[in-house]
Amino acid sequence: PYSCSRDLLAESLDMAKELAIPIHIHVAETKEESGIILKRYGKRPLAFLEELGYLDYPSVFAHGVELNEREIERLASSQVSIAHNPISNLKLASGIAPIIQLQKAGVAVGIATDSVASNNNLDMFEEGRTAALLQKMKSGDASQFPIETALKALTIEGAKVLGMENQIGSLEVGKQADFLVIQPQDKIHLQPQENMLSHLVYAVKSSDVDDVYIAGEQVVKQGRVLTVEL
C-alpha cells in the first residue's frame, strides 16, 4: 500500500473484479510501512485497505508481520489469505509474523518465498522448516507449528490461499496430479527412515528431489529439469 496511490489501489481492485481474478499485495510487512500509511491516511495498512474494499474480495496478503490481535480477528471474517515469507522476513529484519494466531483464528496461511530480491535460493523445504522453527521460538513452545502443520502449509493450505484447493494441494481423485519423488536410501541425512514426515520438514532440501510431476507430466527426472536446457 505504501508504494501505490489510493487511486491506483482502487482501480486495481476494480480491474480484479472485472477480470474475476484475486488480488495479491504485500501488507503489514514492516513497522516502517505501518508508520507511512498511518501518517499518510491516518490509519494502519489493514484499515486503509478495508476502506478500499480489499477485505471483502478474494485477496492474498503477503507477510502480515505487523498485524495486531484486532486485525487478525478482522481477517478471520474477511476473504483474505496470508502468504508467509519467513526467510525474507528474516533477511530484511522485518520481524516474525503471528502465524499461529492467524491459523487459530481460521485465516488460511500458505508458505511462500517472496522473491529473489529478498531470498536467494527459493528452497520451499527450507522455507517450511524456517517457518516451523520461528513459530516455536516466537511462542516459546516447541510443540507449536508441528510437522503436520508445516506440511499442510506447504501443500493444501497453500492451495486454499490461492482458492484452488479443489484442484491442487493434495493427492485426491479429481485433482491435478502434482507431486514430487524423493529417494531417501542414498541420502545419509535422511536416515534412519523411521519418521519420514519429520525428515520432510527438518532435513530435506530442494536438491534431494529426484522427480517432479505437474498435472501428471514429468518435468524433472533424476534431478534433471526436462523443460529447460542448461
Beta strands, then each sheet from edge to edge (+ up, - down):
strand 1: 23-27
strand 2: 59-63
strand 3: 80-84
strand 4: 109-111
strand 5: 179-181
strand 6: 211-214
strand 7: 217-221
strand 8: 224-225
sheet 1: 1+ 2+ 3+ 4+
sheet 2: 5+ 6- 7+ 8-
end
